[in-house]
Amino acid sequence: MNHFNNIFILGKKNELKIPDVNYLKCNVEYYSDLRALEKQFQICTKVICIVDLSRDHFSIQSITRLAKKWYGIRWLVILNQSQTKNLKISKFIYEYCIDYFTLPIPYKYMELMIKHQIGCISLSNKENNTESETNSDSHIIGNSQATLKIKNLISRISDTDLNVFFSGDSGVGKVFFALETFKIAQTKHNQLIHIKHDSLMDKNDINHFADIKESIDILIHDIDKFENQQLNEVYNFLSNLTEQYSNSKIRLFVTSKQDLSSFKFSNILNERLYNLFRFIEIKVPTLTARGQDSLLLAEYFLAKFKEKYNAIPSSFTEQAKKNMALYLWPGNVRELYEKVKSVSITSSKNSIDAHDLNLSESSSNLGACLKQAKDDLEKWILCSAMERHNGKIMSAARELGVSRATIYRLFQKHNLNQDTSLDS
């Protein structure tokens, strides 16, 4: 099956007929099961999906879940006139659909719509081929849904002037993804300036900006490590820069272990920085969340080390692969990188086995991972509630069903700054 000009119909063939589109060289398939349809999405990402809601065979919640998960699917809905009053269906159409038709189906208009969308897919395919030639230096490895999602986001924002906040655990590759976003931009920004907590810019560096003519990217590494004085220096510098070069394209990348909501409420200077630049957030997944990507990355690293250090190993045994797939990788990609590097350099065998990797204690990380997940969820709920209620503690407490004292305790537990969230 090719990956283009596919029309998938969620409905029964004897209940829903579509216009004859054979002349458009389309592959038309009917599905009565959502799971079977989703399996095809894993193969074909550029699809027109026609959903028959008129007979109530499918849950709109389940279809919405698919639409959220599979970006790029072109949804077209068939429904009864009375269903246009359904709020959930209306929201789905508004957020995810290219169009909808009510019964009886106007076949002529539907045929024109399908023909137009196939043309759009064809143009998108040509654009992607051009991008793949332009961006052949991209090194984002992996085919998991988590990785494909972040690839998709980066490809969409890399050539814009959007400010991006990369959040995620230690070792997941936040700086790497920020650099990839800069590298694959089609309209190249002039330069990339790095700001780190242990090497802030001096006056000579700042004077360097006098030559800005077109655009510039600034990458702030691990902003959660900055002291208040350093944050104040960075904020004042960036604020002056945006005023001095208001017509220039100044784009800011920030990496942090905190998510964007937590970052905003953890410090008054962070809130000012957030308000100045209005970030969008890319949450970099853990290596465990990327599934089988760990094996692809391990093989990629092994090949690199063989070339760079003339290492002997060129493969992993099946048991080694199994152990790597089951291991939780608390240190994420950085841990995998260091593990493969050390083993490849020191091993004198052609294949790295499970004993070489020594990952047998993976199960001991389960408890720690669960506790961390619970803490992260608790902090996210707290910060989201505070943001919805504009920092008013009593209002957030009422929504969450807890006392004001509990809110303060949670702020202290998660190292969030109370001064940014007191009631006025």
Secondary structure, 3 states (H helix, E strand, C coil): CCCCCEEEEECCCCCCCCCCCHHHCCEEEEECCHHHHHHHHCCCCCEEEEEECCCCCCCHHHHHHHHHHCCCCEEEEEECHHHHHCHHHHHHHHHHEEEEEECCCCHHHHHHHHHHHHHHHHHHHHHHHHHHHHCCCCCCCCCCHHHHHHHHHHHHHCCCCCCEEEECCCCCCHHHHHHHHHHCCCCCCCCEEEEECCECCCHHHHHHHHHCCCEEEEEECCHHHCCHHHHHHHHHHHHHHHHHCCCCEEEEEEEECCCHHHHHHHCHHHHHHHHHHCCEEEECCCCHHHCCHHHHHHHHHHHHHHHHHCCCCCEECHHHHHHHHHCCCCCHHHHHHHHHHHHHHHCCCCEECHHHHCCCCHHHHHHHHHHHHHHHHHHHHHHHHHHHCCCCHHHHHHHHCCCHHHHHHHHHHCCCCHHHCCCC
